[in-house]
Amino acid sequence: MSKVLILEDEESIRSFIVINLKRNGFEVLEAGEGNEALHILQTVPGIDVALLDVMVPGIDGFEVCRRIRETNERMGIIFLTAKVQEQDKVYALSVGADDHVSKPFSPTELIARIRSLLRRVNVHQETAAKVTFDSGPFKLDLISKQFKKNNLAIELTPTEFSLIQFFLEKENTPLSRDVLLDHVWGKEYMGDPKIVDVNIRRLRQKIEDNPSEPEYLQTVWGHGYKWKGQGQ
């Protein structure tokens, strides 16, 4: 049973989410303010996904996200944002979130987003044709779920890991934003397609020597992105 933490200070919204998650087989933990959420994260093992509201008492959702990412790149994080908070959505992704859902949202949409994210968190090794990928100074290991550059580990979120895996599987092949959305986020994804671009920027900050002039994760103008392999 997957374990989900909800940080939401409005009790009616939190109760609505809890009821629907439990109906769909999730184990749920609740927090009404940021410090409470951090305490749960520090004391309860095995949390798979955190749902974070932005504006909560005490430490806000952004700071909770930052603190999660300081020690845990593999936990899935989804922000709950108001439709008018476009800047919040972009900022949430920049501090390490995997996705965002705009309020008001339907239970069906939220459950679909969580399940899509869980698929990225839980990479099924037995379905992979290869378990390791090597490209220049980089190595991706699907068994240990590690990504290294020059033998030094680079911490990736579940979404970033899925993106890197897909790029390495399709090395030197231009991939459109729609193809990346369908493969990584799923065909049922109903959010902002710009989530691809934000994750690409975040990946470049982690893997490129000069993110403003990427050597490996390149833009293919008018089409999308590609991973530049050796000999290209």
N, C-alpha and C positions, 0 to 999 in steps of 0.2 A: 504494500500500500504506500503510495507516494505521500510525502509529508509537505504541507504547504503552510507557511507563516503569512498572516495577514496583518499589515500595519495600516490601520484606518481609524481615525478618531470619531467619525460619525457612526454611532452605534447602529442606526437603522441600516446603513449601507453595509457595515461589517456583518451584521446578522444575516442580511440578504445573501452576501457572498458565502458565509459559513454554511448556511442551509443548502445552497446549491452545490457547494464543493462536497459536502458530506453525502448528498444524494448521488453524487457521481463517483463515490468510492475513495475520496481523499481523506487523509488524516489532517486535521486543521488545528493550528495554534493561532491565538489572537493576541494582538497588542493594540492599545489605544494611543500610545505615544512612543517617541523614538527610543528613549532609554529602556523602556519595557521590552521593545523589540530586540535591542542589543543584548539584554539580559537573557532572553529566550535563546537567541542565537548562540550565546556563549555556554549555555547550560543544557540545551537539548540537542543531542546529536542527530545527524541524518536528515536534516531539512533539505529538501530537493529544490523548492521554489519559494521565493519571497515575493509577495505582492505588496508594493510600497506606495502609500499615498504621499504626496509631496508635502502639503501643509498640515503638520501634526504638532501637538504640543511638545516642547523640549527640542530635542535634536530632530531636524527635519528629515524627510525621506532621502534627500540627496546625500546627507552626511551618513545616514545609515548605509546607503549603497556604497559609498566610498570606503567605509570601515569594513564592510563585507569583503570588498575586493582587495583590501590590504592582506587578507589571510586566506581568501577562498575565491578562486577564479571559476570554479566548476559549478557553484550554485546558480540556478536560474533566477533571474530578477526581472520582474515586470512592474512597471510603474502604472498607477492609476491616476490619470490626469484629466483636467477639464478641457473641453474642446477648444476653448479660447486660449489655452496656455501652450501655444506653438513653441515658444522659446523653451518652456519647461521640457517638452518632449525631446527636443534636440539635446538639451543639457543632460537629461536623464541618460540618454544613450552615451553621451561623451564621458560620463563618470562611471560607466560600466554596466548599465542595464542592457538586457537582451531585447526588450520589447516594451511597448506601452499600450494601454487601452484607454480610450477616451470615455469619460462619463458623460451622459448615462450610457451604460452598455447592457447588452442582453446576457443572461447566463450562458446561452449557447456560444456566444462569441468568446466570453472569458474562458470557458472550459476548453474550447478549441485552441485558444492561444496557449494555455497551460500545457495541454497535451502535445502541441507542436514543439514547445520548448523542451518538454521532457524527452521527446525523441532525440533532441540534440544533446541533452544531458547524458542520456543512456545510449551511447553508441554501441550497436550490436556487432561485436567482432566476428561472429560466425557467418555473417552475410557478406563480409568484405572479401573481395578477390585477392587483395594484398593487405598485409598488416603493417608494412613500413613503406615510406616514400622518402627518397633522397633527391635533393635538388640543390646543386651547388653546396653552400655551407649549411643548408637546412636538412633536418631529418624529422619526419613525423612518424611516431610509433602509436598505432591504434590499440595495442595491447596495454601499454603503460599510460596511454593518453598523454604523451609528452611531445612537445614540439621544441626542437633545439636549433640554435644557430651557432656554428663553430663549437659544438658540444656544450653550449650553455643553454639551460632551459629558459624558455619564454612562456610566461603564464598567459593562458588564453581563456576567455569565457567560453561556455558551450557553443554559442553562436559563432564566435571567432574560430574555434576549433573546426566546426563543420564547414565554414567558408574555406579555411586553409586546406582541409582535406579535399574538398571539391576542386579547388584550384590545382592542387597537385595531381589529382586524378586526370584533370583536363589540361595538363601543362602545355603552354604555348597556344592554347585555343581561346579565342575571344569569347567571353560569356556575357550575354546581355543582362541587364538588371532583372528582366522578367524571368530569365532562366535561373538566376541566382535566387530570386524570391521563391520560385516554385520548388527548387531543390532543397534549400536550407530552411525556409520558413513554412513551406507547404503550400499546396494549391489552394487551400482554404483560407490562407492569410488574407485578412481584410483591412490591414493597417496601411500606413503611409509607405509607399515604395522607397522614399528617401532613406529609410532605415538601412538599405544596402549601402548607400554612399557614406553614411555616418560610420558604419562598421568598417568599411574600407579605410577611411581616414584613421580610425582607431588602430587598425592593424598596421598601417604604415608607420605609425608612431612607435610601435613595438618592434618591428622587424627591419625597417629600412635604416641605413646609415644616414641618409638625408631624405626625410619624409616628403619634402617639397619637390624632390627630383627622384621619384622611386625607381629603383633599379630592377626590382623583382615583381612587385604588384603594380602593374602598369595600366594606365588608362588607354583604351582603344577608342579614339574619338569617333563619335557617331554610332558606337556599338555597345561598349561596356568596359569590361576589364579583362585582363589576362595575367596569368603567372608566367613570367619569362624564365624559361629553363635554360640549361646549358646549350651552347651552340646556336643560340638564336640572337 
